[in-house]
Amino acid sequence: MNRESSSALNDKLALLGQMYADGDINEATYRGRLVKLGVDPDTILAPPPDLSTLRKRLNRLDDSQIEALAIDRFPEVKGKFSEGMRRDAKINLLLDYCRRRPEAVPVLEHWLNVQPATCNLAQAEACYLTHIIESHSRLQLQGIRSASGLVSIALEEVYVTLTATVRQTVRAEAAWLAEMAQLAPGEAKRRPSFASPLSGGTEGGSTQQVKVAVQEALRMHPRLVVLGDPGCGKTTLLRYLALTYARDLTEHGTRTTDEGQREMSDVNGVQQRLGLDEHRLPILLPLRDFARYLEKACPDVGADGPKLLLDYLRLYFTNQSLTLPADFFATRLQAGECTVLLDGLDEVASMATRQRVSRIVERFTLAYPDNRYVVTSRIVGYTGGARLGADYAVTTVCDFTDADIARFAHHWNRAVESVLAGGETPYTLRQAAAVADKLIAAIESNARVRELAVNPLLLTVIALVQRYRAQLPERRTELYEEAIEVLLGKWDEAKGLESKTPVSGYELDAKERRSMLEPVALWMMEQRLREIEAEELRQQLGERFYPLLGDWRKTGQAVDVFLRLIRERSGLLVERGQGIYTFSHLTFQEYLAARAVADREDYVAYTLARVGDSWWREVVLLEAGYLSTQGQRRATELIQAIMEHAEEPEPYHNLVLAAEALRDVGPVCVEGDLRGEIQRRLQQEFEQPLCLSKKSFWNNLLGRQARVADLIQRRAAAAEALGRIESGGFGAQPAFWTLPWGLPV
């Protein structure tokens, strides 16, 4: 037999090995073909692994655990599972895979080793609580690096208690509308008790809106919806609650004495931090993950019920390499021993699925009524059928006060300086205090920056940018731009290191790296995704690199290098799980998508098709802000088009959206008096008389009473829109609601 060239032989060996691994040929055939190629089979084939022990361990798992194992570690095997397949048949497929691919055995063993014993509830709980504490005890600081990599700080060291609004009762809408109709223009603003059906006054059963610490709202309401603007701290709140409850269960009741003995302790972390005399198992779940599971695995809406969410809880934690006993959550939920923390209802992009999730959460709450529940959402995502009934109260996160900003600045800088210095020393404390004072002074001296700093995410971005910039930007769009530049490489530049990233012969600076990520962010917005699978991400990036390199092999290598550098050196795009990537905050995804939209030739038409969709609201606002940095004309064209757009989900939605965009842009960055035009239109509608012609078409069709009610509704909507524009309270909880699915508090 002629000897094959080295390259051709390696190709044939690789193909042959793949056929054997996939089960297309058996071992005897594989050995025979190796001999024909002049290769000793014993140098290729390792002795078959002993799988008897693994079989015994797999036999202890139930069917859902086997499914989760295949999804998490062996997707090729999961693809061979069929509906109704017996558990032992699935185990056989897994073991057969390991037999053909011995390198999979350590993967399986590791997965099994980190699981608690299925029958040992105490061990399972200890393992679960350790996982919660390790997952949520630290915050990674994107954009700040030490010699060992990205910096993380203890959540409990920097957490600032949020303030929220609560209401005891709600004014009857019909009575409120009737009163509003009798008021003169502008009178509602001078009489706060009439400002909305959700505020002020003592008549009609209403009470005053009050501000309380979030823990006070928790004490008042065992079922609570926490609403807030992007970056106001909703997710961090839930992480803090999960951490507090988990630490309480692991530390309460026992403590270590100086002699190393364990004795009873009176410490109650939940009582100290939250003022609640209770001990509960925390369950924190991102609702977007549950929604994706529903869409892919449970499309039959008719089968919806509390068991869907219960089953998914185990699958969710199994996918984090934490398989729990079958009754782990059910037993505690039935006993009313849990705090269920459901994050990001608004991040369920599809409104139909969001409403479906809300109904399942309601049924789950009613099925396990004695537990504590906290659900978070952006304000604009908590509308219509997405609102929760089942006696859920609603609270809205307030802006940071000056005292909150100062407290955060000192906590944040103290933690950062201590981590960078490798420990807390008198020098690091003095340094941290000096940096914090400088940050506070910069915020207080600039009214526009102060407006941004009331938001915790933006305050973090301001603190980050201030470390590397002499002057802080005044507008939100410019602040995000600065933050992303810092995240994508300005840290290296500030430290005197090479700021450009070599990728397959090309040196990409921060702006070029950002331009690579913009189409990815836009694609994710179009697909209504918060996470992207690694394969899809590689494909999206490949489409950007291929025109530069002209070779798919080099493109693949460039994508690998780019992803590694972005993940390790920026923190803007993070790996959330095995093969799953996400932007570190939805706001950054929205900003990059906004830039991508603004660069389109059809940017106006593209935007108008999405102005009524709450998923795109921040993108539209950030797009207007970005356009204003490029000149007046394009920003003016977009905002005018929004003002004139006829289709809208509710009265005056587009005028209010245009006004909010103008607030971000600023009056000098657009042509003409657009803000004045918006106010004139709303004022004209608000002052429209209620009298009707007897020959009115509506009078003949629906009756005079219905038409009067419609005019009152529109006048009320115009009044609210006008009030929101004049006060700047665009993100405030809407005062004029219809409430078919539960009343806010």
Secondary structure, DSSP 8 states (H G I E B T S, - for coil): -----HHHHHHHHHHHHHHHHTTSS-HHHHHHHHHHTT--HHHH-------HHHHHHHHTS-HHHHHHHHHHH-HHHHTT--TT--HHHHHHHHHHHHHH-TTHHHHHHHHHHTS--TT-HHHHHHHHHHHHHHHHSEEEEEEEEETTEEEEEEHHHH----EEEE-S----HHHHHHHHHHS-TTHHHH-GGGS-TTS--SGGG----EEEEHHHHHHH-SEEEEEE-TTSSHHHHHHHHHHHHHHHHHHTT-EE-TTS-EE-----HHHHHH------EEEEEEHHHHHHHHHHH---GGG-SHHHHHHHHHHHHHTTT----TTHHHHHHHTT-EEEEEE-GGG---HHHHHHHHHHHHHHHHHSTTSEEEEEEEGGGS-GGGS--TT-EEEEE----HHHHHHHHHHHHHHHHHHHHTS--HHHHHHHHHHHHHHHHHHHT-HHHHHHHTSHHHHHHHHHHHHH-SS--SSHHHHHHHHHHIIIIIHHHHTTS--SEEETTEEE-HHHHHHHHHHHHHHHHHTT-SEEEHHHHHHHHHHHHHHHH--HHHHHHHHHHHHHHHHHHT-SEEEEETTEEEESSHHHHHHHHHHHHHTSTTHHHHHHTTTT-GGGHHHHHHHHHHHHTT-HHHHHHHHHHHHH----SSTTHHHHHHHHHHHHH-GGGSSS-HHHHHHHHHHHHHT------TT-HHHHHT-HHHHHHHHHHHHHHHHHHHHHHHHT-TTS--SS---TT----
